Amino acid sequence: MSLGNIRQGKLRLQKWYLATSDKERKKMVRELMQVVLARKPKMCSFLEWRDLKVVYKRYASLYFCCAIEGQDNELITLELIHRYVELLDKYFGSVCELDIIFNFEKAYFILDEFLMGGDVQDTSKKSVLKAIEQADLLQEEDESPRSVLEEMGLA
Amino acid sequence: MALKMVKGSIDRMFDKNLQDLVRGIRNHKEDEAKYISQCIDEIKQELKQDNIAVKANAVCKLTYLQMLGYDISWAAFNIIEVMSASKFTFKRIGYLAASQSFHEGTDVIMLTTNQIRKDLSSPSQYDTGVALTGLSCFVTPDLARDLANDIMTLMSHTKPYIRKKAVLIMYKVFLKYPESLRPAFPRLKEKLEDPDPGVQSAAVNVICELARRNPKNYLSLAPLFFKLMTSSTNNWVLIKIIKLFGALTPLEPRLGKKLIEPLTNLIHSTSAMSLLYECVNTVIAVLISLSSGMPNHSASIQLCVQKLRILIEDSDQNLKYLGLLAMSKILKTHPKSVQSHKDLILQCLDDKDESIRLRALDLLYGMVSKKNLMEIVKKLMTHVDKAEGTTYRDELLTKIIDICSQSNYQYITNFEWYISILVELTRLEGTRHGHLIAAQMLDVAIRVKAIRKFAVSQMSALLDSAHLLASSTQRNGICEVLYAAAWICGEFSEHLQEPHHTLEAMLRPKVTTLPGHIQAVYVQNVVKLYANILQQKEQAGEAEGAQAVTQLMVDRLPQFVQSADLEVQERASCILQLVKHIQKLQAKDVPVAEEVSTLFAGELNPVAPKAQKKVPVPEGLDLDAWINEPLSDSESEDERPRAVFHEEEQRRPKHRPSEADEEELARRREARKQEQANNPFYIKSSPSPQKRYQDAPGVEHIPVVQIDLSVPLKVPGLPMSDQYVKLEEERRHRQKLEKDKRRKKRKEKEKKGKRRHSSLPTESDEDIAPAQQVDIVTEEMPENALPSDEDDKDPNDPYRALDIDLDKPLADSEKLPIQKHRNAETSKSPEKDVPVVEKKSKKPKKKEKKHKEKERDKEKKKQKEKKAEDLD
């Protein structure tokens, strides 16, 4: 399963949960972009692609895509995408594409707290956000002494 | 000034963080590649710094570039450096970079083992968490083996945050290191009843994934899951469990019976569409697996179909799509319950969304019967006319052909109708599927003998209007049908009404604009027609007419001789010479028709696709045996490859004296005959079993179509398939009346057997006898064909290794390796079960730590060496 944000042929985020070579990844992303961008607005969110099912949804200027296996449930995957968008929204406060572009590592951290190895880690939005906030707190504790040191070094 | 500029640029170099990079890329839209290569150079400089903050920043930027598609594999070692930073901020970035860019081929990945182990046992749960998350992306078999025990320990961590991650990652570990499954499974099972719902759901996730691949090993867990299913309210968990039951029921039918009730309850009660959809899908799967044993579940099927109908009628395109998808699963086993919703599915053909239309088409494929085929195809034909965009129209075209030709044309009662449908399809502009239509025309004309006369008349009309088909280049795809038309008219020329007319149509100058392979067929079949006409003329005693045809051939063939296509040219010049020869004979009043016709005597029959493969090897034939014994021992196999050219030179002189020496030759021949007589593998000149098979008159075995046309169908010109629909209705009506009469006469005269080739139609719901008694010529198979080969299982299936019996008690040899280095020989004393292992392993840990430190020192040295290299 992989997840990415695609807009006008630009990838904003991608995550692979199956080992795939770089070359194959690029090829798949390119192909997937073509397929998804060619869809018209009123079409349903599912399509069959290679031996996978692709579930995608458009939020503003971003397409969120998920490739799942034949037996997986499309509707819950759609729910999963929506859940992730909600998480981003809560974290950034009405998220927009620029937030994801400039803080792409944060977007990854949130995704990693939500999904792991392609499985849902926690279905509760609250606990995901709590984990992220606490980890961020830890980071800030780290950061404050560092900047002081750096200033000293520069001075 | 210069100094200032240098200083400024150095400052910027240090300062450029991720945001700057992103902004920079956005500002350099024209020369993005150049800008990025400049950035990569800067990053390389930054990576050489000792300051870990600078390094982490560089790695962060690299991760961004990796997403844009740039290769960052060269920085793998730097990523590991950042991963091993003590500060969480950097560690987080390092692990993120690793999880995005590492894969099994990354060679430095083995250096991470100890770092990851250290992070896993870190007092900070977020260090552990970030290590687990990263590991889930790049775990290799080696890492899985070395860290399996550490992760297993974490499954019992005090913090649920760690427990759930540890449980989830175990799935990846199992995949990479299947030996860990049995020792870890008891604890995994425990987690199904973990007090924390997150951990519980993680355990359900992992076990469900495992069980989906190898369900039989997990049957014993069914009661536990059943309890969970009836108690849980978490839809995500419920969906997983229900999916798991779907995988288990085929193995345990009793489970299926138990499941139906709670599932139908859920279907009635739930408001979550995803759960409803999952339940419906599982009920369908359960009923399919039960269908043989339990017939009385029509209520459940009805419920499913009803719910699906609601989904399909919904305005949400997604639900519509999934409803149709699930419907097609029911269709396979319960076609009748779906067929009653034909109206709805035909409606979906009008949907705006192409993917929904395609799903509906798939469903139609399974819904046709003898009764409704014509109606459905008629509807599809109107869609073909309306369809915008060639892709969807081509899809419709293939579906029409699929629907009609499925299971050996089972549902076609009137082949004249089908041929006219095919002819109508040729009028589509710009379709890519000309060859498909052509193949159908050929197949039907060859295999349904009764239709040949009709087919030939249609095909000759097609040939006559060939200019319409071949005129524009846009229609190139469709001109493939001329291939079929020409062949059918030639091969079955005896059915032609006006062969002379068709012959002229095929010899028009315009033909030379067709693709080469079609022209080649034209040329070949022109001769068949010619032979046929000759025979007719000679029998009628019209010598002049015969000569006129020959003259026509001699006049027109040269246009093909000039063709640039080799095949056309060769055939044409060959045939031209033949015709010229015939002309000479005709001038001398020699009857030639008989001989020319023998050129095309005999009948072609379709051969089954696997026929060649299934020819049994005749007894006594060893395909590996030498046909000619190798010359002598000196030239044995293993010597040969050494000097190919040298040997060739040697061999030549060897042969020459033997040619010269006649006596020697004769002697050798005698000796060889002797040897052959004694050699059981030598194929002797007496007829071998294989030869005998070839001689057998194969054609006689093929059932020949016996036709009696119950309806005289004379439709002049190109028919509209609609006419057939009407005619067919009338015919069926008449047939029904007759049947009713007959029934009154003798009540019991049915059931001759269920074969569809039998003369009486016996399908109870479809009392429709075909218009032609269609006896389809079956494809030829060799005698004593071997049974079909079994499908090979994919040996590369990664899940096969996890097909492990979990109920067997754990053997000592199966215990997970505990905190040991690959080269360290540590055979732990055998322990009884896993939790004990954990306790005892604490002691060695301390020792290990020292060891680890040594190892780390070694690593540091390596790093330094590497750095030195980099600097060079």
Interface residues (C-beta under 8 A of the other chain):
Chain A: L11 R12 L13 Q14 K15 W16 Y17 A19 T20 S21 D22 K26 K40 K42 M43 C44 S45 F46 L47 Q71 N73 E74 L75 I76 L78 E79 I101 F102 F104 E105 Y108 F109 D112 E113 M116 G117 D119 V120 Q121 D122 T123 S124 S127 A131 Q134 A135 L138 Q139 D142 E143 R146 E150
Chain B: L18 Q19 V22 A53 C60 T63 Y64 M67 L68 G69 D71 S73 K87 F88 T89 R92 I93 L96 S99 Q100 H103 E104 G105 S124 Y126 G129 V130 L132 T133 S136 C137 Y161 K164 K165 L168 I169 Y171 K172 P197 G198 S201 A202 N205 V206 E209 R212 N234 N235 W236 V237 I239 K243 M273 S274 Y277 E278 Q317 N318 K320 Y321 L322 K352 D353 E354 S355 I356
